[in-house]
Amino acid sequence: MLQVGLSLPRAPGGAAGGFPMAEGDDGGTGQGLCPTETFGSSPVTVVITSEADTWDIDASSCLGGGQFVDWDRMPDPEQEACIPQDILSKPPKELKKLAREGCWAASRALRAQVYHQLIQRVPCRLVTPDALVYRDVASRLFGRQSVSSHPLPEFLEGCSMPTYCLNLHGVTALKKILICVGNLFPDITYSPVLPSLVALLLHYSEDEAQCFQSISRLIASNAPHASYIDQSFLAHQASCMTFGDLANKHCPAAHKLIASASENVFEVYSEWLSWLFHDLPFNYAIRVFDVYLLEGQKVLYRVALALLKQYRLSVTSAELEGTDVKADLQAFMQNIAEHVSVDKLLERAFGIRLFSRKEIWLLQMANRKALMERGTTMAQSRQSFHLAVDMQNFSSSIVTAQEMRIIWSWIPERFSLFPPLLLFSTSEDGCSLQRFYTCCEGYEPTVLLIQTAEGEVCGAFLSSDWSERKKSGATAGFFGTGECFVFTVRPETERYEWVFIKKPELAKAVPRSRQRSPSPSPTSLLGSSPDGRSNSSNRLAVPTPQRKGRLSPFLAIRHFLLPSKTASMFMAGSREGIIIGGGGGQALSLDASLLWGRTEHCETFDNPPLCQENFKVQLLEVWGFQNA
C-alpha cells in the first residue's frame, strides 16, 4: 500500500516550521518531498502523531497568511506596477486588461485579495459548502486523534499533484482539502486538474478553510455556457476533443507536424491541461490562473494553443521523427522560459481569435454527445481511450491509408471516434447522381473524394446530410455549417476551411440589417467540358442560402452576423448536380452524370482551384462514419 506520512520538522521554539528539505533529507520519515506526487490506486494514509519530528493538524490551522509557502522557492514579485486604489471596483473589461498585463503579480497581498473577491463573485449553486462547513467536516474527519487514516478521493486515481512552492504544511493542507472535496462533492468522478488549482490557491489563502471555500465555488459554478472545472471523465474527454478541434483549426502547422509524428493525435492533445497546470513553471501557471478566474475555460484554450504554436517554432519534422511527442511536449512546457516570456506568451494567446464562449460550449456539448453515443458515462472513472482509427484494413481506390490518415486528422474529433464506412463509389455504384443521393442520405457528416483523369485528388468534408437539400423545395438552396472544408491530396496536401475560421471577427463586423444579398447571376455548372463540348443545356443556378431547417450545433450560420450570404455557401444539391462552396465561383461542382466537374476560387473557403479548373472525374467515393 502507498503510504504518505504527513510529517514536518519543527522550527526552533516548537512552532511548526516551513523550512525547505535538502535533497535526500526525508525528515526522519523515510520519504522525501517531490515537487509532484502521483496518486496511485491504493488509499493514502494520513498519519498524525504527537512526536516532536512530526506535524500536528491543529498547530497549522491558525497560522498567519502564507504559512503554506516555501518562500525560498517562491519567485520574487514582478516589478511594481501602478496599481489603481479602487482596482476591485473596476468594470470587468478593465479587470481583464489588468489581469492580462500581470497587475496582480506585483504583490502577493494584492493577488490574494483579488482572488478572494473574484471568486466570491462567481455565480454558483444555492447550496455550496463554505469555510464553516470545511472546519466542521475537517474536524470530524481528522479530529484530534493520534492516528487517523483517510484515503484520497477515488476521482484522483492516477492523477498527478503539483506542489509548486508549497512547503510540507502546504502539501498536507492540499491533501486534507482534496479529501474534504471528495466528501462533500460525491458527484465528482474524475478531475485531474483539481489538485493543481487547489495548490495554486493555497499560495494565496489565509487558511485551509478559505482555500476550500474558493475551490468549492469554482466547482459549483453555474455560469451559463461556461465551467471552471471538469468533474467527470466524460466532461474531461469532451474538453480534450474540443482542444483538438481548436488546434486543428487554429494551429494547422503544429497539428500537421504532430499528426505526422504520432499515431494517436488525440492522445497527445489529452494532456493539454497538464501543459498548463502541471508542466509550466509556477510563475507561468499563476499568470494563467490570474486570467482564468476572470475569463473561464476559454482562456485555457487560448494559452494552450499559443504554447502549441510556440512548440512548432522550436522543432522540425526531422527532430520529431522516432521521438515520444507527448514527452517532448512535456519537456518543452517545463523549459518554456528558454523559448518565450510569460508576458509574450499571454500576448500571443490573446492574439488568437477564437469564436464566442457560447460557440465553444456548443462544440463541447457536441463532443459530449458523441462520447455518450460511444458508451462513455458521467459516472465512470478514467479508462484507456484510443480514438485513432485503425487504417490497417482501410481500402480505397483513390487514396492510400496514409493519405486517409491525414484527411482523418482534419476531421472534427467527435466524428473521428467512428471508423470510416464507404457509402458510394462510382466504380461500384455507377455514375448516377440519384444513386449518389440514395447512398449518402441518412449519413452526417460525409467525406467526398475525387480523382481526376489527370491523377489529381481533391475533395470535401461535408457537415450535413444530403437530404437537407429537400427542405428547399423546388429551388436548390445551400445548407451545411462552418465545419465544412475542401482539400487537395495530390499533388499537394492542403486544407481550406470556412473563411471565418481564421477571421471570426469578420462575422460580427456588419449588422444583419446591412447584409448584402447574394447577386451572382445564374451560371453554367461547367463553363465548358474538357473536350470542348458546350453544356448550355445543362445549367444550374447558384442557389439562395437557406436559414431554415436543422443544422449541426457548432458553427451554424444562424449563430453569426455575416457580412455576406456568399460567405456561407457550403453545399447544395439538385437534380442537375452538386455544388460545394460559393460566392464569386464554386470550390467544386459536378454535373448529374458525375463525369464532369469544375473548380475555382470561392468566397466561402477562400480557396484556389483544387485541381485543373475543368476536369473529368476518373473515380469518386463518399465515406461516412459508422454509428455517427
Disulfide bonds with the S-S distance in Angstrom:
none
